[in-house]
Amino acid sequence: MNASQQRHLIEERLQRMRVVMATSESARALETERTYVGWMRRFMAFSFTQPDLRACTPEELARRFVELHARQWSVATQDQFRNAIVFYYKRVVGKPLGDLGPWAHARRPQRLPVWLAHDDMMRLIHCLRGDARLMAEIAYGSGLRSQELSRLRWKDINFTQGQIEVRGGKGDKDRVTFLPKAVQPALREHQQRMRALWESDRRNHRPAVEVPSDKYDGTSWPWFWVWAANGESTDPRSGIVRRHHVHRSTLGKAISAAVPIWGGNQRVTVHSLRHSFATELLMSGMPIQEVQSLLGHSDIATTQVYAHCLPRLTSRRGSPLDRAASAAATSNVIPFEYISSASPMIERSA
């Protein structure tokens, strides 16, 4: 098989993978689809370079592929590749993989989340302008992920109950979280602007917004995006030119520009707002199980990482060095005389 035939075969297999990821019960978000397809393209191209390809099992080929890149990859990168290849063989090929070996069970090192105290967070948010500020206030007040924030629809906003309904969040899970009272006046003003944009689209007979399935009406107001983009763009799956929500990086770029104005020395991202949300709730005494539910964590161990950065853990008990210094200041015990290196050595008795 020559190189051209190999490329054709690879693209044929990847197209079948795209169809499965877009239409079946195993459907994944477009970003996940692109990531998985990218990994499988690299893996398939690598497989054709192996001289004993026919004798190798997929598990053996995967091990060789990982070993080739092991020094450049982080554990998170290995996780991405593992998820992609497991999905491909289970959902596309229909032959689930066996044991992939130790590399597939590598544990990601635990890092403390970057969070800001409430006063610092509010100073940073006040450096933002326009919709970016409102988005940041909602993200900090509700603990939404960047993708969840950007994909909000008006049907998900419950002003009466003060709640946001997160639909199809990470792991395709639904949950409910806070809609802060402090943002509601500004959000209602924003709603009026979005309503005018929606009405303009309807008058001009523009295509409906994307909806999960045909049983929903994408032209109806409740399904319109909370953060609708100013212009239209081509849907990467259907090819339809229509209005989408703003990109998930919109708020992140605004925060990056605001950090130098704020003047802090921490690396702040959109996820830092979510980290700060969780930390503040734990500091206020909310049970960790309730925080887990608000964040949408499957495993409480994921939520417990926020307990490691609570300031009260360090304020409740002082540093041992500070306690030693305090004890020395109040003690009436005369310390031993300091013996410098120039002093004669005292010989031990035999």
C-alpha positions as CSV (number, residue, x, y, z in Angstrom):
1,M,0.0,0.0,0.0
2,N,1.5,3.3,-1.1
3,A,1.4,6.6,0.9
4,S,-1.6,7.9,-1.0
5,Q,-3.6,4.8,-0.4
6,Q,-2.7,4.9,3.3
7,R,-4.0,8.5,3.6
8,H,-7.2,7.6,1.8
9,L,-7.8,4.7,4.2
10,I,-7.0,6.8,7.3
11,E,-9.5,9.5,6.2
12,E,-12.1,6.9,5.4
13,R,-11.9,5.5,8.9
14,L,-11.8,8.9,10.5
15,Q,-14.9,10.0,8.6
16,R,-16.7,6.9,10.0
17,M,-15.5,8.0,13.5
18,R,-16.9,11.5,13.0
19,V,-20.3,10.2,12.0
20,V,-20.4,8.0,15.2
21,M,-19.4,10.9,17.4
22,A,-21.9,13.3,15.9
23,T,-25.0,11.1,15.5
24,S,-25.0,8.1,17.9
25,E,-25.8,7.7,21.6
26,S,-22.0,8.1,22.0
27,A,-22.1,11.6,20.6
28,R,-19.4,14.0,21.8
29,A,-19.0,17.7,21.7
30,L,-17.4,19.1,18.6
31,E,-14.2,20.0,20.4
32,T,-13.9,16.5,21.8
33,E,-14.5,15.1,18.3
34,R,-11.7,17.2,16.9
35,T,-9.3,16.1,19.6
36,Y,-10.1,12.4,19.3
37,V,-9.9,12.5,15.5
38,G,-6.5,14.3,15.7
39,W,-5.1,11.6,17.9
40,M,-6.4,8.8,15.8
41,R,-5.0,10.3,12.6
42,R,-1.5,10.5,14.2
43,F,-1.9,7.0,15.7
44,M,-3.0,5.4,12.4
45,A,-0.2,7.1,10.4
46,F,2.3,5.8,13.0
47,S,0.8,2.3,12.7
48,F,1.7,2.1,9.0
49,T,5.3,2.7,9.9
50,Q,5.6,-0.5,11.9
51,P,7.2,-3.3,9.9
52,D,5.3,-6.0,11.7
53,L,2.0,-4.2,11.6
54,R,-0.1,-7.3,10.8
55,A,1.4,-9.2,13.8
56,C,0.8,-6.4,16.3
57,T,-2.3,-6.1,18.3
58,P,-3.9,-2.6,18.8
59,E,-2.7,-2.7,22.4
60,E,0.9,-3.3,21.4
61,L,0.8,-0.5,18.7
62,A,-0.6,1.9,21.3
63,R,2.2,1.0,23.7
64,R,4.8,1.7,21.1
65,F,3.2,5.0,20.1
66,V,3.1,6.2,23.7
67,E,6.7,5.1,24.4
68,L,7.9,7.0,21.3
69,H,6.5,10.2,22.8
70,A,6.7,9.5,26.5
71,R,9.3,12.1,27.3
72,Q,7.3,14.9,25.7
73,W,3.9,14.0,27.0
74,S,2.3,14.9,30.3
75,V,-0.1,12.5,32.0
76,A,-3.0,14.6,30.8
77,T,-1.8,14.1,27.2
78,Q,-1.7,10.4,27.7
79,D,-5.2,10.5,29.1
80,Q,-6.4,12.2,25.9
81,F,-4.8,9.6,23.7
82,R,-6.1,6.8,25.8
83,N,-9.7,8.1,25.7
84,A,-9.5,8.6,21.9
85,I,-8.2,5.1,21.1
86,V,-10.6,3.4,23.6
87,F,-13.5,5.3,22.0
88,Y,-12.5,4.4,18.5
89,Y,-12.2,0.6,19.1
90,K,-15.2,0.4,21.3
91,R,-17.7,2.6,19.5
92,V,-16.4,2.7,15.9
93,V,-14.7,-0.7,15.3
94,G,-16.9,-2.5,17.8
95,K,-14.0,-4.4,19.4
96,P,-13.2,-3.0,22.8
97,L,-9.5,-3.0,23.7
98,G,-8.0,-5.2,26.4
99,D,-5.4,-4.1,29.0
100,L,-3.4,-1.3,27.5
101,G,-0.6,-1.6,30.2
102,P,0.8,0.6,32.9
103,W,0.9,3.8,30.8
104,A,-2.9,3.9,30.6
105,H,-3.2,3.9,34.4
106,A,-0.8,6.8,35.1
107,R,-2.1,9.2,37.6
108,R,-2.1,12.9,37.0
109,P,-0.2,14.8,39.8
110,Q,-2.5,16.8,42.1
111,R,-2.1,20.5,41.8
112,L,-3.6,23.2,44.0
113,P,-6.2,25.2,42.1
114,V,-5.4,28.9,41.4
115,W,-8.1,31.0,43.2
116,L,-8.5,34.5,44.4
117,A,-9.8,35.9,47.7
118,H,-13.2,37.6,47.2
119,D,-11.8,41.1,47.4
120,D,-9.1,40.4,44.8
121,M,-11.7,38.7,42.6
122,M,-14.0,41.7,42.7
123,R,-11.1,44.1,41.9
124,L,-10.3,41.9,38.9
125,I,-13.9,41.7,37.7
126,H,-14.2,45.5,38.0
127,C,-11.3,45.8,35.5
128,L,-13.5,44.1,32.8
129,R,-16.0,45.9,30.6
130,G,-19.3,45.2,28.9
131,D,-20.5,41.6,28.4
132,A,-17.1,40.3,29.6
133,R,-17.7,41.7,33.1
134,L,-21.3,40.2,33.2
135,M,-19.9,36.9,32.1
136,A,-17.2,36.9,34.7
137,E,-19.7,37.8,37.5
138,I,-21.9,34.9,36.5
139,A,-19.0,32.5,36.2
140,Y,-17.7,33.5,39.7
141,G,-21.2,33.5,41.2
142,S,-22.3,30.2,39.8
143,G,-19.2,28.1,39.3
144,L,-19.8,27.4,35.6
145,R,-17.1,26.0,33.3
146,S,-16.2,28.2,30.3
147,Q,-18.0,25.9,27.9
148,E,-21.1,25.8,30.1
149,L,-21.1,29.6,30.3
150,S,-20.8,30.2,26.6
151,R,-23.5,27.7,25.7
152,L,-26.2,29.0,28.0
153,R,-29.6,29.5,26.5
154,W,-32.4,31.7,27.8
155,K,-34.5,28.7,28.8
156,D,-31.7,27.8,31.2
157,I,-32.1,31.0,33.2
158,N,-34.7,31.0,36.0
159,F,-35.0,34.5,37.4
160,T,-37.8,33.6,39.7
161,Q,-36.0,30.8,41.4
162,G,-32.6,32.4,41.1
163,Q,-31.2,29.3,39.4
164,I,-29.2,28.4,36.3
165,E,-29.9,25.0,34.8
166,V,-26.8,23.5,33.2
167,R,-27.7,21.2,30.4
168,G,-25.3,18.6,29.0
169,G,-22.4,19.7,31.1
170,K,-19.1,17.8,31.4
171,G,-19.9,14.1,31.1
172,D,-23.2,15.1,29.5
173,K,-24.7,15.7,33.0
174,D,-27.4,18.2,34.0
175,R,-27.3,20.1,37.2
176,V,-28.6,23.3,38.9
177,T,-26.5,26.1,40.3
178,F,-27.0,29.7,41.5
179,L,-28.1,32.7,39.5
180,P,-26.7,35.5,41.8
181,K,-29.2,38.2,42.6
182,A,-26.4,40.8,42.1
183,V,-26.2,40.1,38.4
184,Q,-30.0,39.9,37.6
185,P,-30.6,43.6,36.8
186,A,-27.6,43.7,34.3
187,L,-28.6,40.3,32.9
188,R,-32.2,41.5,32.2
189,E,-30.8,44.5,30.3
190,H,-28.6,42.1,28.3
191,Q,-31.7,40.0,27.7
192,Q,-33.4,42.9,26.1
193,R,-30.5,43.4,23.7
194,M,-30.4,39.7,22.8
195,R,-34.2,39.7,22.3
196,A,-33.9,42.5,19.8
197,L,-31.2,40.5,18.0
198,W,-33.4,37.4,17.9
199,E,-36.3,39.4,16.6
200,S,-34.1,40.8,13.8
201,D,-33.0,37.3,12.8
202,R,-36.6,36.1,12.7
203,R,-37.7,39.1,10.6
204,N,-34.9,38.4,8.1
205,H,-35.7,34.7,8.1
206,R,-32.2,33.7,9.2
207,P,-31.6,30.0,9.9
208,A,-32.5,28.7,13.4
209,V,-29.8,28.3,16.1
210,E,-28.4,24.9,16.7
211,V,-30.5,22.6,18.8
212,P,-29.8,19.1,20.2
213,S,-32.4,17.4,17.9
214,D,-35.2,18.0,15.4
215,K,-37.9,17.8,18.0
216,Y,-36.8,21.2,19.4
217,D,-37.6,24.5,17.6
218,G,-34.4,26.4,17.1
219,T,-36.3,29.5,16.0
220,S,-38.1,29.9,19.3
221,W,-36.8,32.5,21.8
222,P,-36.1,30.1,24.8
223,W,-33.5,28.3,22.6
224,F,-31.7,31.5,21.7
225,W,-28.1,31.9,23.0
226,V,-27.6,34.1,26.1
227,W,-24.2,35.1,24.7
228,A,-25.1,35.2,21.0
229,A,-22.3,36.1,18.6
230,N,-22.5,39.4,16.8
231,G,-22.2,37.8,13.3
232,E,-23.0,34.5,11.7
233,S,-20.6,31.6,10.9
234,T,-20.6,28.3,9.2
235,D,-21.7,25.3,11.3
236,P,-18.7,22.9,11.1
237,R,-20.9,19.8,11.1
238,S,-23.9,20.8,9.0
239,G,-22.3,23.6,6.9
240,I,-25.3,25.9,7.7
241,V,-24.4,29.6,8.0
242,R,-26.2,30.8,11.1
243,R,-25.7,32.6,14.5
244,H,-23.7,30.7,17.1
245,H,-22.8,31.5,20.7
246,V,-19.6,33.4,21.4
247,H,-16.5,31.2,21.5
248,R,-15.5,29.8,24.9
249,S,-12.2,31.7,24.8
250,T,-14.0,35.1,24.7
251,L,-14.0,35.6,28.5
252,G,-10.5,34.1,28.9
253,K,-9.0,36.7,26.5
254,A,-10.8,39.5,28.4
255,I,-9.4,38.2,31.7
256,S,-5.9,38.0,30.3
257,A,-6.1,41.6,29.2
258,A,-7.5,42.7,32.6
259,V,-5.0,41.0,34.8
260,P,-2.2,43.6,34.1
261,I,-4.7,46.4,34.9
262,W,-5.7,44.6,38.1
263,G,-2.0,44.3,39.0
264,G,-2.0,40.9,40.7
265,N,0.9,38.5,40.5
266,Q,-1.2,35.3,39.9
267,R,-1.9,33.5,36.7
268,V,-5.7,33.9,36.4
269,T,-7.8,32.0,33.9
270,V,-11.6,31.5,33.5
271,H,-11.3,28.3,35.6
272,S,-9.9,30.4,38.4
273,L,-13.4,31.9,38.8
274,R,-14.8,28.4,39.3
275,H,-12.0,27.6,41.8
276,S,-12.7,30.8,43.7
277,F,-16.5,30.0,43.7
278,A,-15.8,26.6,45.3
279,T,-13.3,27.8,47.8
280,E,-15.6,30.6,49.0
281,L,-18.5,28.2,49.5
282,L,-16.3,25.9,51.6
283,M,-15.0,28.8,53.6
284,S,-18.6,29.8,54.4
285,G,-19.2,26.4,55.9
286,M,-21.2,24.8,53.1
287,P,-20.9,20.9,53.2
288,I,-18.5,19.6,50.7
289,Q,-21.3,17.3,49.3
290,E,-23.4,20.3,48.4
291,V,-20.4,22.0,46.7
292,Q,-19.8,18.8,44.8
293,S,-23.3,18.9,43.5
294,L,-23.1,22.6,42.4
295,L,-19.8,22.0,40.6
296,G,-21.1,18.8,38.9
297,H,-18.2,16.6,40.1
298,S,-18.8,12.8,39.8
299,D,-16.2,12.0,42.5
300,I,-16.0,13.9,45.7
301,A,-12.3,13.5,45.7
302,T,-12.2,16.1,42.9
303,T,-14.0,18.5,45.1
304,Q,-11.8,17.8,48.1
305,V,-8.8,19.4,46.4
306,Y,-10.4,22.8,47.3
307,A,-10.1,22.0,51.0
308,H,-6.3,22.1,50.6
309,C,-6.3,25.8,49.9
310,L,-8.6,27.1,52.5
311,P,-7.0,30.1,54.3
312,R,-8.5,29.1,57.7
313,L,-6.4,25.9,57.6
314,T,-3.3,28.1,57.9
315,S,-4.8,30.7,60.2
316,R,-6.1,28.2,62.7
317,R,-2.7,26.9,63.5
318,G,0.4,29.1,63.1
319,S,3.7,28.1,61.6
320,P,6.0,26.2,64.0
321,L,8.6,28.8,63.3
322,D,6.3,31.6,64.5
323,R,5.4,29.6,67.6
324,A,9.0,29.0,68.4
325,A,9.8,32.7,68.0
326,S,6.9,33.6,70.3
327,A,8.0,31.1,72.9
328,A,11.5,32.4,72.9
329,A,10.3,36.0,73.4
330,T,8.3,35.1,76.5
331,S,10.6,32.4,78.0
332,N,12.8,33.0,81.0
333,V,15.1,30.1,80.1
334,I,18.7,31.2,79.4
335,P,19.8,29.7,76.1
336,F,23.1,27.9,75.8
337,E,25.9,30.1,74.9
338,Y,26.6,30.1,71.1
339,I,29.9,28.3,70.3
340,S,31.4,29.7,67.1
341,S,33.4,27.7,64.7
342,A,36.5,29.5,66.1
343,S,35.9,28.2,69.6
344,P,38.0,25.3,70.7
345,M,36.3,21.9,70.4
346,I,35.2,20.4,73.7
347,E,36.4,16.9,73.8
348,R,34.0,14.2,74.9
349,S,35.1,12.2,77.9
350,A,35.9,8.6,77.1
